[in-house]
Amino acid sequence: MKHTISLLSAAIAVVAAVPHQHKHQHAHEKRQYNDVTHVDYDVVPGPTVMVYVLNGQPITEDEVRQGIANGTLVWENGGQLSVASSSAAPTSTSAAYVPPPPTSSPVYISSTTSVLSVYTPQSTPTSSSVYSAPSSSYVAPSSSAYSAPAPSSSAPSSSGSSFDSSSATGVDSDFPDGQLDCSTFPSDYGAIPVDWMGLGCWTGVQLPGSDQGGFSNIETVTKDQVGSSGACTEGAYCSYACPAGYQKAQWPSTQGATGQSVGGILCQNGKLHKTNPAMSGSLCMPGTDKVTILVENNLGSNVAICRTDYPGTEAETIPLDAQPGSTSNLTCPDASNYYTWEGGHTSAQYYVNPAGVAVQDACQWGSDANPWGNYAPLNLGVGYSNGAAWLAIFQNAPTTTAQLDFAVEIVGDGISGSCKYSNGQYCSGESCSAVTGCTVSISSGTATFVFSNS
């Protein structure tokens, strides 16, 4: 018998901007699909872990993949596994995909910082829903829609910044291991200087403490702690930004003892060393080459898009400055060839800030005084797995209920499903919600996140 299982969050474990979540995706026989009553979101410290449940019993991602391969489970539009027609094979793009042999990684995770709470949605997600926001302790102002401030001393920095997130020098060059002084930022080897962090152009610096089955007492260096020798000092792991379409390729095999991530190159004996040469000889590596993911800005102002620095400090410090009228690459990690946490694959999370906020203000830790930084209204989830890229738009909940001041839509040929944010509503087709995000998948070609006024 063929069964139906929702797979909408499998590749992009879309999460709130603050909590890690353990999600239990429930599956039922097709004839019982309308009786699905809940999806449990148990928010606990640690990355998001996806667990598949079929008829009340957990099943692994390996079993899901095998079900697709042997025909007991098939893809259909909307990102679900469903009953195949008995008279004909599925004809959709996603249905034609046969996943690779099962790997040792059965779950998906995504990065954020953590809080404790428990949430149970009150309604069944639609076929395109990926995240139902917990109730939030954040109290929004009387109007939650953000309006750009008039020019004043308290306004964000001018968007006419010279920051360029699309170009770099030597991005594909091998990094000279153990040759550069720790005081040297490696901009000649693909790393993009992020000078507003006050860390000598690094996006984050971590002092890992002792290694007893994992790093303990990990200290994150702040700009106030930087002395004359710089931020990247002896024993520190120093993280960096890569140009658009690329991502950090260096992180140590030893990670936090209690689930923290550590990333970057190591300052050892006064020199900078690669920490993951088996992954890449370079500091930066491209995302998947199976699909192309773009961001198109049709607004009159720049939009700062900030990726979580993961593995690393997990702050939103990796900048992409989408200028008016521009189209930029958005890095899409390939789950089979990127950072794993406790055996689980990871995806990328991006914070989308209100129009006109410069990356210098947006791509760093903020406060609830302004709707940018970690208080940006909207998140994007991006990752490639099981033969498709999974792309999501969702509210940055429970951190904020503020609304983004422009529309975001995912467009492209061959996309399975539809997903658009506009005026505080996340819509998949005619189904819209103020709290539930949406997702699409694409197995080949190009998908674009389009920013517009409508």
VORO-522299 format. One record per residue (C-alpha): x, y, z; residue in three letters. Coordinates in Angstrom, 3 decimals. Each point is the difference from the previous one (the first is absolute). Layout:
residues N
+----------+----------+----------+------+
|        x |        y |        z | code |
+----------+----------+----------+------+
|        X |        Y |        Z |  Ala |
...
+----------+----------+----------+------+
//
This chain:
residues 454
+----------+----------+----------+------+
|        x |        y |        z | code |
+----------+----------+----------+------+
|    0.000 |    0.000 |    0.000 |  Met |
|    1.246 |    3.452 |   -0.857 |  Lys |
|   -0.136 |    2.690 |    2.680 |  His |
|   -0.021 |    3.775 |    0.170 |  Thr |
|    2.646 |    1.884 |    1.954 |  Ile |
|    0.544 |    3.741 |    0.180 |  Ser |
|    3.551 |    0.916 |   -0.923 |  Leu |
|   -0.243 |    3.756 |   -0.033 |  Leu |
|    2.506 |    0.725 |    2.724 |  Ser |
|    2.361 |   -2.847 |   -0.715 |  Ala |
|    2.706 |    1.827 |   -1.874 |  Ala |
|   -0.481 |    3.466 |    1.422 |  Ile |
|   -0.521 |   -0.382 |    3.702 |  Ala |
|   -1.486 |    3.458 |    0.185 |  Val |
|    0.226 |    1.382 |    3.470 |  Val |
|   -0.721 |    3.116 |    1.979 |  Ala |
|    2.835 |    2.472 |    0.220 |  Ala |
|    0.563 |   -0.751 |    3.646 |  Val |
|   -1.006 |   -3.570 |    0.928 |  Pro |
|    1.336 |   -3.338 |   -1.055 |  His |
|   -2.888 |   -2.359 |   -0.652 |  Gln |
|   -0.522 |   -3.722 |   -0.029 |  His |
|   -2.749 |   -0.589 |   -2.559 |  Lys |
|   -2.053 |   -3.145 |   -0.347 |  His |
|   -1.446 |   -0.300 |   -3.490 |  Gln |
|   -3.024 |   -2.311 |    0.064 |  His |
|   -0.956 |   -2.228 |   -2.927 |  Ala |
|   -3.208 |   -1.920 |   -0.606 |  His |
|   -1.535 |   -2.172 |   -2.638 |  Glu |
|   -1.476 |    2.055 |   -2.772 |  Lys |
|   -3.556 |   -0.874 |    0.867 |  Arg |
|    0.633 |    1.413 |    3.465 |  Gln |
|    1.860 |    3.117 |   -1.093 |  Tyr |
|   -2.850 |    2.358 |    0.847 |  Asn |
|    0.022 |   -1.373 |    3.535 |  Asp |
|    3.498 |    1.256 |    0.772 |  Val |
|   -0.458 |    2.051 |    3.141 |  Thr |
|    3.359 |    1.349 |    1.017 |  His |
|    3.691 |    0.455 |   -0.516 |  Val |
|    1.950 |    0.234 |    3.245 |  Asp |
|    2.650 |    2.664 |    0.407 |  Tyr |
|    2.054 |   -0.644 |    3.133 |  Asp |
|    2.417 |    2.891 |    0.377 |  Val |
|    3.111 |   -0.971 |    1.929 |  Val |
|    3.687 |    0.969 |    0.000 |  Pro |
|    1.892 |   -1.318 |   -2.993 |  Gly |
|   -0.477 |   -0.015 |   -3.766 |  Pro |
|   -3.241 |   -0.878 |   -1.729 |  Thr |
|   -0.432 |   -3.722 |   -0.536 |  Val |
|   -2.579 |   -1.368 |   -2.412 |  Met |
|   -1.687 |   -3.232 |    1.042 |  Val |
|   -2.353 |   -1.858 |   -2.376 |  Tyr |
|   -3.012 |   -1.754 |    1.547 |  Val |
|   -2.163 |   -2.422 |   -1.995 |  Leu |
|   -3.201 |   -1.314 |    1.581 |  Asn |
|    1.292 |    1.088 |    3.387 |  Gly |
|    3.366 |   -1.765 |   -0.373 |  Gln |
|    3.321 |    1.795 |   -0.724 |  Pro |
|    1.682 |   -0.866 |   -3.274 |  Ile |
|    3.419 |    1.107 |   -1.188 |  Thr |
|    0.907 |    2.111 |   -2.994 |  Glu |
|    1.656 |   -3.147 |   -1.371 |  Asp |
|   -3.400 |   -1.715 |    0.022 |  Glu |
|   -1.591 |    3.019 |   -1.686 |  Val |
|    2.642 |   -0.061 |   -2.720 |  Arg |
|   -0.343 |   -3.745 |   -0.471 |  Gln |
|   -3.767 |    0.423 |   -0.248 |  Gly |
|    0.472 |    2.433 |   -2.860 |  Ile |
|    2.532 |   -2.234 |   -1.690 |  Ala |
|   -2.128 |   -3.145 |    0.150 |  Asn |
|   -3.249 |    1.744 |   -0.925 |  Gly |
|   -1.872 |   -0.258 |    3.300 |  Thr |
|    0.360 |    3.774 |    0.400 |  Leu |
|    0.010 |    2.526 |   -2.833 |  Val |
|    0.363 |    3.753 |   -0.407 |  Trp |
|   -2.763 |    2.313 |   -1.102 |  Glu |
|   -0.219 |    3.763 |   -0.434 |  Asn |
|   -0.037 |    1.905 |    3.237 |  Gly |
|    2.883 |   -1.899 |    1.537 |  Gly |
|   -1.900 |   -3.003 |    1.299 |  Gln |
|    0.423 |   -3.709 |   -0.336 |  Leu |
|   -3.244 |   -1.472 |   -1.253 |  Ser |
|   -1.672 |   -3.019 |   -1.560 |  Val |
|    1.033 |   -0.533 |   -3.594 |  Ala |
|   -2.606 |   -0.588 |   -2.670 |  Ser |
|   -0.456 |   -3.711 |   -0.627 |  Ser |
|   -0.260 |    0.582 |   -3.728 |  Ser |
|    2.854 |    2.350 |   -0.655 |  Ala |
|    3.207 |    1.181 |    1.545 |  Ala |
|    0.056 |    3.521 |    1.456 |  Pro |
|    0.821 |    2.636 |   -2.554 |  Thr |
|    0.958 |    3.001 |    2.144 |  Ser |
|    3.611 |    1.102 |    0.225 |  Thr |
|    0.233 |   -0.996 |    3.637 |  Ser |
|   -1.617 |   -3.368 |   -0.579 |  Ala |
|    2.603 |   -0.933 |   -2.551 |  Ala |
|    2.802 |    0.268 |    2.528 |  Tyr |
|    1.448 |   -3.194 |    1.469 |  Val |
|    2.118 |    0.828 |    3.045 |  Pro |
|    3.559 |   -1.257 |    0.457 |  Pro |
|    0.718 |   -3.003 |    2.184 |  Pro |
|   -0.663 |    0.652 |    3.683 |  Pro |
|    2.777 |    1.708 |    1.906 |  Thr |
|    0.964 |   -0.119 |    3.636 |  Ser |
|   -1.669 |    3.338 |    0.660 |  Ser |
|   -3.682 |   -0.528 |    0.836 |  Pro |
|   -1.081 |    3.475 |    1.061 |  Val |
|    0.117 |    3.642 |   -0.952 |  Tyr |
|    0.975 |    2.897 |    2.207 |  Ile |
|    0.342 |    3.746 |   -0.295 |  Ser |
|    1.768 |    2.602 |    2.062 |  Ser |
|   -1.224 |    2.552 |    2.495 |  Thr |
|    0.516 |    0.859 |    3.615 |  Thr |
|   -2.222 |   -1.677 |    2.547 |  Ser |
|   -2.772 |    0.607 |    2.504 |  Val |
|   -2.299 |   -2.328 |    1.903 |  Leu |
|   -3.683 |   -0.288 |   -0.793 |  Ser |
|   -2.524 |   -2.492 |   -1.328 |  Val |
|   -2.394 |    0.640 |   -2.852 |  Tyr |
|   -2.800 |   -2.050 |   -1.506 |  Thr |
|   -1.760 |    1.487 |   -3.049 |  Pro |
|   -3.778 |    0.132 |    0.132 |  Gln |
|   -0.565 |   -0.904 |   -3.619 |  Ser |
|    1.418 |   -2.284 |   -2.641 |  Thr |
|    2.595 |    1.654 |   -2.260 |  Pro |
|   -0.960 |    0.326 |   -3.656 |  Thr |
|    1.912 |   -1.864 |   -2.649 |  Ser |
|    2.397 |    2.927 |   -0.273 |  Ser |
|    0.396 |    0.933 |    3.640 |  Ser |
|    3.306 |   -0.536 |    1.707 |  Val |
|   -0.133 |    1.960 |    3.227 |  Tyr |
|   -2.686 |    1.043 |    2.438 |  Ser |
|    1.212 |    2.731 |    2.282 |  Ala |
|   -0.128 |   -0.374 |    3.763 |  Pro |
|   -1.723 |    2.685 |    1.974 |  Ser |
|    2.499 |    2.749 |    0.685 |  Ser |
|    0.906 |    1.990 |    3.072 |  Ser |
|    0.990 |    2.848 |   -2.286 |  Tyr |
|   -2.494 |    2.873 |    0.045 |  Val |
|   -0.142 |    1.795 |   -3.311 |  Ala |
|   -0.659 |    3.741 |   -0.288 |  Pro |
|   -3.483 |    1.161 |   -0.927 |  Ser |
|    0.847 |   -0.441 |   -3.658 |  Ser |
|    2.147 |   -3.033 |   -0.672 |  Ser |
|    0.766 |    0.979 |   -3.583 |  Ala |
|    3.429 |    1.628 |   -0.159 |  Tyr |
|    0.375 |    3.406 |   -1.614 |  Ser |
|    3.443 |    1.321 |   -0.765 |  Ala |
|    0.920 |    2.889 |    2.320 |  Pro |
|    0.510 |    3.507 |   -1.226 |  Ala |
|    3.687 |    0.966 |   -0.222 |  Pro |
|    1.311 |    0.715 |    3.484 |  Ser |
|    2.806 |   -0.905 |    2.338 |  Ser |
|   -1.952 |   -3.087 |    1.056 |  Ser |
|   -0.680 |   -1.271 |   -3.520 |  Ala |
|    1.899 |   -2.995 |   -1.355 |  Pro |
|    3.145 |    0.577 |   -1.974 |  Ser |
|   -0.340 |    1.138 |   -3.599 |  Ser |
|   -0.654 |   -2.774 |   -2.488 |  Ser |
|    2.554 |    1.607 |   -2.282 |  Gly |
|    2.659 |   -2.206 |    1.561 |  Ser |
|    3.076 |   -1.065 |   -1.912 |  Ser |
|   -0.372 |   -3.529 |    1.347 |  Phe |
|    0.045 |   -2.545 |   -2.809 |  Asp |
|   -1.105 |   -3.523 |    0.884 |  Ser |
|    0.270 |   -1.318 |   -3.550 |  Ser |
|    3.727 |    0.213 |   -0.663 |  Ser |
|    3.107 |   -1.383 |    1.654 |  Ala |
|    3.649 |   -0.623 |   -0.760 |  Thr |
|    1.351 |   -3.524 |   -0.215 |  Gly |
|   -3.240 |   -1.676 |    1.018 |  Val |
|    0.961 |   -3.290 |   -1.669 |  Asp |
|    3.669 |    0.113 |    1.016 |  Ser |
|    1.480 |   -2.468 |    2.448 |  Asp |
|    0.597 |    1.579 |    3.371 |  Phe |
|    3.702 |   -0.033 |    1.019 |  Pro |
|   -0.293 |   -2.007 |    3.194 |  Asp |
|    2.159 |    1.240 |    2.868 |  Gly |
|    1.561 |    2.874 |   -1.929 |  Gln |
|   -2.070 |    3.106 |    0.777 |  Leu |
|    0.301 |    1.737 |    3.349 |  Asp |
|   -3.120 |   -0.127 |    2.176 |  Cys |
|   -0.113 |    3.796 |   -0.202 |  Ser |
|   -0.514 |   -0.227 |   -3.782 |  Thr |
|   -3.542 |   -0.200 |   -1.303 |  Phe |
|    0.079 |   -2.353 |   -3.034 |  Pro |
|   -1.821 |    2.228 |   -2.506 |  Ser |
|    2.318 |   -1.213 |   -2.788 |  Asp |
|   -1.504 |   -3.482 |    0.385 |  Tyr |
|   -3.707 |    0.674 |   -0.434 |  Gly |
|   -0.940 |    1.293 |    3.451 |  Ala |
|   -2.000 |    3.251 |   -0.053 |  Ile |
|    0.887 |    2.581 |    2.688 |  Pro |
|   -2.861 |    0.749 |    2.406 |  Val |
|    1.528 |    2.971 |    1.766 |  Asp |
|   -3.094 |    1.204 |    1.883 |  Trp |
|    0.222 |   -2.888 |    2.457 |  Met |
|    3.122 |    1.505 |    1.551 |  Gly |
|    1.779 |   -3.368 |   -0.198 |  Leu |
|    2.672 |    0.807 |   -2.562 |  Gly |
|   -2.370 |   -0.861 |   -2.893 |  Cys |
|   -0.899 |   -3.467 |    1.389 |  Trp |
|   -3.706 |   -0.816 |    0.356 |  Thr |
|    0.574 |   -1.789 |    3.300 |  Gly |
|    2.787 |   -1.232 |    2.244 |  Val |
|   -0.345 |   -2.914 |    2.415 |  Gln |
|    2.341 |   -1.194 |    2.745 |  Leu |
|   -1.055 |   -3.617 |    0.449 |  Pro |
|    1.284 |   -0.895 |    3.460 |  Gly |
|    0.956 |   -3.563 |    0.875 |  Ser |
|   -0.707 |   -3.003 |   -2.215 |  Asp |
|   -1.521 |   -2.830 |    2.005 |  Gln |
|   -2.158 |   -1.799 |   -2.509 |  Gly |
|   -0.759 |    3.392 |   -1.542 |  Gly |
|    0.834 |    3.614 |    0.707 |  Phe |
|   -1.335 |    1.360 |    3.276 |  Ser |
|   -0.200 |    3.549 |    1.351 |  Asn |
|    0.072 |    1.487 |   -3.486 |  Ile |
|    0.583 |    3.749 |    0.205 |  Glu |
|   -1.214 |    2.308 |   -2.753 |  Thr |
|    2.325 |    2.970 |   -0.331 |  Val |
|   -1.630 |    3.452 |   -0.121 |  Thr |
|    1.477 |    3.167 |   -1.438 |  Lys |
|    0.469 |    1.360 |    3.516 |  Asp |
|    2.409 |   -2.851 |    0.718 |  Gln |
|    2.212 |    0.623 |   -3.037 |  Val |
|    3.465 |    1.151 |    0.986 |  Gly |
|    3.074 |    1.174 |   -1.851 |  Ser |
|    0.703 |   -3.481 |   -1.365 |  Ser |
|   -3.386 |   -0.112 |   -1.727 |  Gly |
|   -3.044 |   -2.216 |    0.381 |  Ala |
|    1.365 |   -3.214 |   -1.507 |  Cys |
|    2.409 |   -0.993 |    2.751 |  Thr |
|    1.768 |   -3.206 |    0.965 |  Glu |
|   -2.359 |   -2.970 |    0.268 |  Gly |
|   -2.950 |    1.850 |   -1.567 |  Ala |
|   -2.242 |   -1.182 |   -2.839 |  Tyr |
|   -0.563 |    2.958 |   -2.285 |  Cys |
|   -3.013 |    0.088 |   -2.341 |  Ser |
|   -0.408 |    2.001 |   -3.175 |  Tyr |
|   -2.496 |    0.927 |   -2.697 |  Ala |
|    0.176 |   -1.263 |   -3.577 |  Cys |
|   -1.309 |    1.676 |   -3.172 |  Pro |
|   -3.503 |   -0.536 |   -1.337 |  Ala |
|   -0.442 |   -3.591 |   -1.173 |  Gly |
|    2.761 |   -1.281 |    2.301 |  Tyr |
|    0.111 |   -1.101 |    3.618 |  Gln |
|    2.544 |   -0.698 |    2.717 |  Lys |
|    1.841 |   -3.295 |   -0.561 |  Ala |
|    2.082 |   -0.184 |    3.177 |  Gln |
|   -1.082 |   -1.265 |    3.415 |  Trp |
|    1.553 |   -2.457 |    2.447 |  Pro |
|   -1.145 |   -3.598 |    0.348 |  Ser |
|   -0.224 |    0.567 |    3.753 |  Thr |
|   -3.112 |    1.975 |    0.873 |  Gln |
|   -1.703 |    1.179 |    3.181 |  Gly |
|   -0.420 |   -2.609 |    2.728 |  Ala |
|   -3.641 |    0.972 |    0.501 |  Thr |
|   -1.034 |    0.723 |   -3.575 |  Gly |
|    1.666 |    3.346 |   -0.697 |  Gln |
|    1.499 |    0.482 |   -3.437 |  Ser |
|    3.549 |    1.226 |   -0.612 |  Val |
|    1.255 |    1.307 |   -3.328 |  Gly |
|    2.839 |    1.731 |   -1.780 |  Gly |
|    3.749 |   -0.383 |   -0.309 |  Ile |
|    2.302 |   -0.500 |    2.984 |  Leu |
|    2.646 |    2.347 |    1.363 |  Cys |
|    2.767 |   -2.337 |    1.139 |  Gln |
|    3.612 |    0.920 |    0.767 |  Asn |
|   -0.702 |    3.449 |   -1.368 |  Gly |
|   -1.114 |   -1.242 |   -3.443 |  Lys |
|   -3.356 |   -0.665 |   -1.674 |  Leu |
|   -0.824 |   -3.647 |   -0.709 |  His |
|   -2.736 |   -1.756 |   -1.951 |  Lys |
|   -2.298 |   -2.064 |    2.185 |  Thr |
|   -1.787 |   -2.081 |   -2.650 |  Asn |
|    2.444 |   -0.663 |   -2.869 |  Pro |
|   -1.888 |   -3.150 |   -0.962 |  Ala |
|   -3.035 |    2.134 |   -0.835 |  Met |
|    1.927 |    2.594 |   -1.990 |  Ser |
|    3.456 |    1.396 |   -0.429 |  Gly |
|   -1.582 |    3.442 |   -0.284 |  Ser |
|   -1.656 |    2.170 |    2.604 |  Leu |
|   -3.232 |    0.221 |   -2.000 |  Cys |
|   -1.985 |   -2.532 |   -1.977 |  Met |
|   -3.029 |    0.397 |   -2.277 |  Pro |
|   -3.453 |   -1.247 |    0.817 |  Gly |
|   -1.644 |   -2.741 |   -2.032 |  Thr |
|    0.490 |   -0.001 |   -3.761 |  Asp |
|   -3.236 |   -1.930 |   -0.558 |  Lys |
|   -2.158 |    3.129 |    0.093 |  Val |
|    0.537 |    3.748 |   -0.028 |  Thr |
|   -1.611 |    2.158 |    2.697 |  Ile |
|   -0.159 |    3.758 |   -0.526 |  Leu |
|   -1.263 |    3.137 |    1.720 |  Val |
|   -1.458 |    2.730 |   -2.210 |  Glu |
|   -0.545 |    3.439 |    1.551 |  Asn |
|   -2.622 |    2.044 |   -1.874 |  Asn |
|   -0.265 |    2.618 |    2.737 |  Leu |
|    1.418 |    3.509 |    0.053 |  Gly |
|    2.246 |   -0.730 |    3.019 |  Ser |
|    2.518 |   -2.619 |    0.988 |  Asn |
|   -1.042 |   -3.050 |    2.015 |  Val |
|    2.428 |   -1.512 |    2.506 |  Ala |
|   -0.167 |   -3.809 |    0.101 |  Ile |
|    1.955 |   -1.539 |    2.848 |  Cys |
|    0.867 |   -3.683 |    0.251 |  Arg |
|    0.559 |   -1.698 |    3.335 |  Thr |
|    3.713 |   -0.629 |    0.616 |  Asp |
|   -0.322 |   -3.755 |    0.392 |  Tyr |
|    2.007 |   -1.856 |    1.059 |  Pro |
|    1.335 |    2.766 |    2.175 |  Gly |
|   -1.520 |    2.639 |    2.246 |  Thr |
|   -3.430 |   -0.552 |   -1.630 |  Glu |
|   -0.524 |    3.769 |   -0.231 |  Ala |
|   -1.395 |    1.460 |   -3.231 |  Glu |
|    3.311 |    1.528 |   -1.126 |  Thr |
|    0.491 |   -1.347 |   -3.560 |  Ile |
|   -1.088 |    2.907 |   -2.244 |  Pro |
|   -1.590 |    0.217 |   -3.416 |  Leu |
|   -0.801 |    3.572 |   -1.066 |  Asp |
|   -2.716 |   -0.198 |   -2.684 |  Ala |
|    0.144 |    3.365 |   -1.736 |  Gln |
|   -2.972 |    1.515 |   -1.903 |  Pro |
|   -0.452 |   -1.626 |   -3.400 |  Gly |
|    2.554 |   -2.713 |    0.718 |  Ser |
|   -0.077 |   -3.777 |   -0.170 |  Thr |
|    2.289 |   -1.917 |    2.361 |  Ser |
|    0.840 |   -3.620 |    0.675 |  Asn |
|   -1.355 |   -1.470 |    3.224 |  Leu |
|    2.095 |   -2.874 |    1.292 |  Thr |
|   -1.890 |   -3.301 |    0.188 |  Cys |
|    1.880 |   -2.631 |    2.051 |  Pro |
|    0.044 |   -3.554 |   -1.311 |  Asp |
|   -0.972 |   -2.183 |    2.961 |  Ala |
|    2.229 |   -2.836 |   -1.195 |  Ser |
|    3.081 |    2.201 |    0.000 |  Asn |
|   -0.190 |    2.476 |    2.845 |  Tyr |
|    0.060 |    0.341 |    3.763 |  Tyr |
|   -1.761 |   -2.668 |    2.025 |  Thr |
|   -1.029 |    0.206 |    3.631 |  Trp |
|   -0.152 |   -3.260 |    1.953 |  Glu |
|   -0.594 |   -1.916 |   -3.233 |  Gly |
|   -2.621 |    2.385 |   -1.351 |  Gly |
|    0.265 |    2.178 |   -3.087 |  His |
|   -0.308 |    3.772 |    0.165 |  Thr |
|   -1.553 |    2.668 |   -2.193 |  Ser |
|    0.470 |    3.766 |   -0.246 |  Ala |
|   -2.133 |    2.612 |    1.727 |  Gln |
|   -0.100 |    3.607 |   -1.158 |  Tyr |
|   -1.433 |    3.066 |    1.745 |  Tyr |
|   -1.735 |    2.492 |   -2.313 |  Val |
|    0.057 |    3.566 |    1.278 |  Asn |
|   -2.246 |    2.958 |   -0.837 |  Pro |
|    0.884 |    1.907 |   -3.162 |  Ala |
|    2.658 |    2.674 |    0.401 |  Gly |
|    1.786 |   -1.447 |    3.032 |  Val |
|    3.733 |   -0.287 |   -0.693 |  Ala |
|    1.783 |   -3.300 |    0.533 |  Val |
|    2.162 |    1.692 |    2.632 |  Gln |
|   -3.107 |    0.412 |    2.166 |  Asp |
|   -1.874 |   -3.114 |   -1.082 |  Ala |
|    2.636 |   -2.724 |    0.030 |  Cys |
|    0.837 |   -0.041 |    3.676 |  Gln |
|   -1.726 |   -0.638 |    3.294 |  Trp |
|   -2.671 |    2.643 |    0.707 |  Gly |
|   -2.801 |    0.777 |    2.416 |  Ser |
|   -3.759 |    0.342 |   -0.067 |  Asp |
|    0.429 |    3.779 |   -0.374 |  Ala |
|    0.257 |   -0.515 |   -3.779 |  Asn |
|   -1.389 |   -2.665 |   -2.365 |  Pro |
|    3.329 |   -1.109 |   -1.388 |  Trp |
|    2.858 |   -2.340 |    0.878 |  Gly |
|   -1.326 |   -2.947 |    1.980 |  Asn |
|   -3.277 |    1.973 |    0.231 |  Tyr |
|   -0.441 |    0.072 |   -3.782 |  Ala |
|   -3.620 |   -0.840 |   -0.890 |  Pro |
|    0.525 |   -2.850 |   -2.441 |  Leu |
|    2.183 |   -3.063 |   -0.567 |  Asn |
|    0.901 |   -2.034 |   -3.055 |  Leu |
|    0.872 |   -3.694 |    0.216 |  Gly |
|    2.167 |   -1.446 |   -2.769 |  Val |
|    1.510 |   -3.462 |   -0.497 |  Gly |
|    0.397 |   -2.843 |   -2.476 |  Tyr |
|   -0.809 |   -3.648 |    0.794 |  Ser |
|   -1.652 |   -3.066 |   -1.479 |  Asn |
|    0.357 |    1.326 |   -3.534 |  Gly |
|   -1.623 |    3.390 |    0.578 |  Ala |
|    0.641 |    3.411 |    1.461 |  Ala |
|   -2.470 |    0.886 |    2.747 |  Trp |
|   -0.746 |    3.700 |    0.339 |  Leu |
|   -2.079 |    1.542 |    2.766 |  Ala |
|   -1.295 |    3.405 |    1.113 |  Ile |
|   -1.107 |    0.354 |    3.616 |  Phe |
|   -0.495 |    2.470 |    2.825 |  Gln |
|    2.869 |    0.637 |    2.421 |  Asn |
|   -2.085 |   -1.276 |    2.905 |  Ala |
|   -0.147 |    0.030 |    2.927 |  Pro |
|    2.652 |    2.740 |   -0.033 |  Thr |
|   -2.244 |    2.559 |   -1.700 |  Thr |
|   -3.446 |    0.533 |   -1.468 |  Thr |
|    1.191 |    2.960 |   -2.093 |  Ala |
|   -0.958 |   -0.140 |   -3.669 |  Gln |
|    2.442 |    0.380 |   -2.843 |  Leu |
|   -0.697 |    3.129 |   -2.059 |  Asp |
|    0.098 |   -1.653 |   -3.439 |  Phe |
|   -1.109 |   -3.181 |   -1.758 |  Ala |
|    2.125 |   -3.135 |   -0.444 |  Val |
|   -0.889 |   -2.716 |   -2.510 |  Glu |
|    1.765 |   -3.117 |   -1.254 |  Ile |
|   -0.241 |   -0.303 |   -3.787 |  Val |
|    1.505 |   -2.228 |   -2.697 |  Gly |
|   -0.740 |   -2.690 |   -2.542 |  Asp |
|   -0.388 |   -3.483 |    1.407 |  Gly |
|   -0.843 |    1.089 |    3.531 |  Ile |
|   -2.244 |   -2.356 |    1.934 |  Ser |
|   -2.493 |    2.047 |    2.011 |  Gly |
|   -0.294 |    3.759 |    0.477 |  Ser |
|    1.150 |    2.307 |    2.765 |  Cys |
|   -0.399 |    3.740 |    0.524 |  Lys |
|    0.111 |    2.482 |    2.878 |  Tyr |
|   -1.918 |    3.280 |   -0.301 |  Ser |
|   -1.571 |    2.375 |    2.527 |  Asn |
|    0.602 |   -2.289 |    2.945 |  Gly |
|   -1.421 |   -3.106 |   -1.714 |  Gln |
|    1.831 |   -3.151 |   -1.080 |  Tyr |
|   -1.839 |   -1.545 |   -2.923 |  Cys |
|    0.145 |   -3.237 |   -1.914 |  Ser |
|   -2.528 |    0.313 |   -2.786 |  Gly |
|   -3.249 |    1.239 |    1.545 |  Glu |
|    0.933 |   -1.163 |    3.498 |  Ser |
|    1.487 |    2.793 |    2.132 |  Cys |
|    1.055 |    0.351 |    3.625 |  Ser |
|    1.621 |    2.677 |    2.135 |  Ala |
|    1.956 |   -2.561 |    2.026 |  Val |
|    0.596 |   -3.032 |   -2.209 |  Thr |
|    2.761 |    0.243 |   -2.570 |  Gly |
|    0.104 |   -1.690 |   -3.390 |  Cys |
|    2.448 |   -2.043 |   -2.021 |  Thr |
|    0.703 |   -1.199 |   -3.535 |  Val |
|    2.426 |   -2.431 |   -1.576 |  Ser |
|    1.890 |   -0.056 |   -3.278 |  Ile |
|    2.093 |   -2.868 |   -1.353 |  Ser |
|    1.835 |    1.835 |   -2.780 |  Ser |
|    0.274 |    3.416 |   -1.586 |  Gly |
|   -0.304 |    3.338 |    1.762 |  Thr |
|   -2.220 |    1.304 |    2.778 |  Ala |
|   -0.025 |    3.657 |    1.023 |  Thr |
|   -1.091 |    1.794 |    3.148 |  Phe |
|   -1.512 |    3.198 |   -1.435 |  Val |
|   -0.272 |    3.129 |    2.173 |  Phe |
|   -2.648 |    2.450 |   -1.202 |  Ser |
|   -2.643 |    2.467 |    1.165 |  Asn |
|   -2.892 |   -2.336 |   -0.825 |  Ser |
+----------+----------+----------+------+
//
